[in-house]
Amino acid sequence: MELGESKDAAPEAVETFILNARYVGLLAMLSGAERLVSKDAAVDAVQQPPGQTTLGTSLSAGLPPITPPSAGAVITADHAKFEATCFYISPIGAADSEHRQHSDLFMGTLIEPAVASFGLSLVRADQIDKPGMITKQIMEFLVKARLVIVDMSYHNPNVFYELAIRHMMRLPIVQIVRKADTIPFDVNQMRTVIIDTSDIYSFAPRISTYQTDISSHIRRALEAPEAVETPISIFFPTLRATLA
């Protein structure tokens, strides 16, 4: 406020600070929370042998840093938002519908814990609170978010439309599906976490296993974002969509 900025600019300033701190290695997972560390501690962590760190045991340790728009550039709040986000494509449905209950269960029990381990926040279409056209905002997350997790359960047509857009962008993606649903031919060659929800006795004992499986897929996707494989990248390897 001393610099003449309004209070409304504070959230954007905080978000930009956090993303730049994470980019230079001054944020680390400690005791289950992301905290600022000293420059010396960050340097010591980088110098540790592979697989070891003095800054905690976060699953995100060793992941590539957030890439700024251009070399040496400060990450803007808009870029920061998408680089720190995992967008969750899911059959949402009306409130209290089976599809909404399914999506809420997967999101709260499996997806959020796995995503949080990588320092990413999770966003689902119905949680977008920014004023404006919802379809445009969904498109922005599809083409800009650092990671997308897509739930193909129930064979929802909107889900597959959004999945196709992400495929065209050739950006990191993780697929999940209920065991009760077959994976359509066009995407069944991609790695997919299959989750048995046939009854509580099949699902509950494997919750931690499903979380680990999803985390493993996230790690592989983020470690090599340029190597993402989709039907488009396999059959048209030179075809790339770019943002102006």
N, C-alpha and C positions, 0 to 999 in steps of 0.2 A: 504494500500500500504506500510505502514511502516513495516509491518510484512513480507514483501517479496511476498505477493500475487499479482497476475496480476489483471488488471482492469476487465477482463472477469469474475472473480470470484465474483464481487460486487453484481450482481443481485441475485445470489444464496445465498450470505450471508444475503442480505436484506430480502429475502423470508423466510429464516430460522429464522431470528430474529423476524419477524412479527408473524410467526406461534407459536414460543415459548412464545412470549409476550401474544398472544391470549390464549394460553393454561393455563398460570398462572394467567389470569384475568386482565392483565394490558392494554388490549385494550377494548374500549367500544364505542358503537354507541352514538355520541353526535351531535345533529343538523344535522342528516342525513349522518354523516361521521364517520368512525372508527378512533379513536384517542387514543394516549397513555394517561394513567391516572396515578396518583401517587399510591403508595402502600397503603397509608391510605384510599384513595378514593375507591380503589378496595375492601379493607376489609370492609368499611362501607356499600358498595353495597351488599356484601354477608350477612351482618347482618340485612339487611332490612327485614321486614315481607314479606311473599309471595305476589307477585303481585306488590310490590313497589320497586323502585330503584332510587338512586340519580344520576345514570349515564345515564339517558335517557330512552326512551321507545321502544327500538328495539324489534322486534318480536323474536330475537334470545335470549333475556334474559331468563336465566334459562335452556337453552339447555345444554346437557352434553358436557364437554370439549373434545377437540381433544385428542385421546388416543395415546400416544407414543408407538413405537414398543415394548418396554419392560419397566417395572417399573423403574422410575427414569432416563430414557434415554432422551437425548436431541433429539428433533425431527429433522431428517435430511431433507435436501432440497427436496429429492425425496418423502419422506413420507409427507412432508408439502404440496407439490403440490397436491397430491391426496386427502389429508384430507381437503383441502380448496377448493375443486372443486365439482361442480355439472355437470355431463355429460348429455347433451341433445341429446337423440336419436330421430331422426325425419326423415321423408321423405324429402330429400334435393333436389334432381333433378338437372337438368342443370340450368345455369344462365338464369333468366327471365322466367323459366317454372312456371306453376301453383303451383307445389309442393314447389319450392324454395320461391315463394312469400308467400305461406301459412306458411312455416317454419319461414321465416323472420318476418312475422306479429306476430305469436305466441311468438317467442323468444323476440322480442323487446317490445311488448305491454304487454305480460302476464308473461312470464317466468323470464326474467331478473329482473324486479322489485320485484317479489316474492322471488327469490333466493338471491338477494342483501340484503334483510332484515335479512338474516341469516349469513351474512358475508362470503358467498361462491361466487366464481367466476364461471361463466358459460362457458362451452366449448362445441362446436359442432364439429363433425368430420372434416368439411371443414376448421375449424379454427386452427387445430393442425399445428403448424409451425415448429415442431422439425423434423430435417432430419431423414429419415429412412422409413421403411415399414409402410404405413398408417394402414394396417389391424392389425399389432402387436400393434400399439399405441392405436387404438380403443379398442382392447382387454384389454390393461392395464387399460384404464379408466373404462371399464365395470367391471373389477374384483377388482379395487382398489379405485375408487372414493367414497367419503363419501356419495354422493347421486346421483341417476340417475333419470331423468324425461324422460318418454317415450311418444311420441305422436304417437298413433296408427291410425291416420287419413290416409285415402287412402289405408289402408291394405297393406302397403309396406312390401315385404318379408324380406328385410334386417333388418327392424325395429324389426320384430318378432324374427328373428334369434338372434339379439343382446339382446332382452328382455329375451329370454330363457337362455342366458348365465348369465345374472344378476340374474334371478330366481335361477339358480343353486348355485350361490354364497350366496344367502339368505342375501342380503345386502339391505339397504333402497332404496325404489323405489316409484315413484309417477307416476300414469298413467293418461293421458289426451287423449281426442278424440273429433273429430267433431261430432256434433249431427247427421249429415247426414250418418255417418258410424256406422254399428252395431258392437258391441264388440264380438269378436269370443268366442265361448263357453268355450274354455280352460282357458280364463282369465277374463271372465265376472263376476266371483265371487269376484274379487278384486275391492276395491274402486277406482272409476275413476271419474275425473272431465270432465263433458260433456259440450262442448262449441258450442253454436249455431252460425254458420257463414252463415246462409242461406241468409242474406242480412245485409247491414250496420245498418239498423234500429233495427235489433235483436241483433247484436253484440256490437255496440258502447255503448249503455246505460248500458251494463252489464260488461264492462271491469273491473271496480273496484271490482265487485262481483266475477268475475273469478279470479282476483289476490288474493283476500281474500281466496277463496276456495283452490287455489293452495298452498297458504301459510299455511293454516290449515293442508293440507295433508302433507306438508313438515315437519311441527312441529311434527305431530304424528309419522312420519317415523323416525325422528332423535331422538326423545325422547326415543324410544324403539327399537333401531336397531337390537337387538337380537330377537325381537318378530315379525319380518317381516313375513307376510303370503303370500305364493305363492302356486300354485298347488303342487309343489314339497314338500314344508314344511308341507302341509296338509296331503298328501297321503304317504309321506316317511319322517316322522319327524326326524328320526335318520340319514338321509343322508345329509352329509355336504361336500362341496368342500373346500379344503385348499390350500394355496400357499406355496410351498416349501421354 
